[in-house]
């Protein structure tokens, strides 16, 4: 196990490397760009009491949004902005007044017709709309029903889930499993899980019902990283599984 001093040295090395190169990042992306770097700097500053990194994060956000307002943005750009700003607000890294940006992104997404995704060759980036609907809600356990319905409609209109990258697959499963016990959405979610299972996992465990089978494969590859809070739930459901459809 690494000692604390070595760990801190590695964190400093990562932070200082990002400090040198973040300006070359072409996107405001939370997962792959400047918003994510700002979040890391805020967290690093908080844990190490180095105000310098928080000040840099403030500058990143200010400069990035000035740039964002002057360029044309994609749906995915708006998704990532909503997720990123919501994360920063909930962690009290930025002021609540930035919520107006999240509201703007939500208005845009609600005006997008889900059927439009059928004309998009690669839907993988739009897999984050479910995570968006959770993270932009005041309470992740009671998400905005309008945005949840919109997210499910997007997924239902995807032409295929084949060749989805693992991270995007994990984002979809995180969203679907978070709501799987909600009676309002469970039927639609199970239908989507069946399609995802058929097109991504192609499971061959015939004796296990499909909604459990997909969990086997999802957890085998990424649950410990992406979905740790569901491990006990899935284990108990599989242990209690019966061939009786009424169970």
Phi, psi and omega in degrees: 000141181287142174280165188298323182294320177295320179298315179296321178298320178294319178298317178298318181297317179296311182299317183287329174294316177297324179299325180286327192243354187298330181295341179275353179291130186275356188229157175272007185312139174282323182279331189226006188218214193290325178296322178295321177296318179299317179299318179296318180295320178298315181295318180296317180296320181295317184281339183244004180054041176250097184299333182307316183289326176294321178296322177295318179299319176302316180294321179300313182294315181298312181292322183293319182285332173297316178293319183299321183291343184258002182233161178283135184243149179270170175302319181297322176304314181293322177301311183292326177296315179300313179297312184296311181295320178299318178299314183294322179292314183295333177267006177060032176275335180226167183286153181296340183294344176289353178298337179299328178292321177296318179297322177297319180293323180294318178300318180297313183293324180291339178271354179275129178282125183305330182295343181296335183293341178294338181269359181264124185297317182240109182269002192300323181294330180285355176299341183280357183295328177294314177300320177303314183295331177282313187285336179271359175278153178296324178231120184299337181276344176230071185292162178301115185297328179293318180288326176297314179298319178297317180298313179298321179296322176300309182299320181294338180263356175299136180292323180199155174255001181299144176065020174292137176296152181305320182295320180289323175298317178299322179296317178297314183294323177303312180294311184294317180291330179296334185246006189296334180270000178279116186300331182295330186243350192302319182297316179293321181294316179297325176297319178291320178298322178297317181292317178298317179300311181298321189265339181250306190273328180047052186295149179240017177272086190294332187280352181258134180300147193300326182289338173273326182299316180296327178293321176307309185288320180297316182288329180300320187262326190218000185296321183295335179267311190264330190228047187298330185289349182261354186304309182294322180299311182294317180302315182292323180293321180291320180295328182268004184294139178227153178289348179288115183298343181276351183281000000 
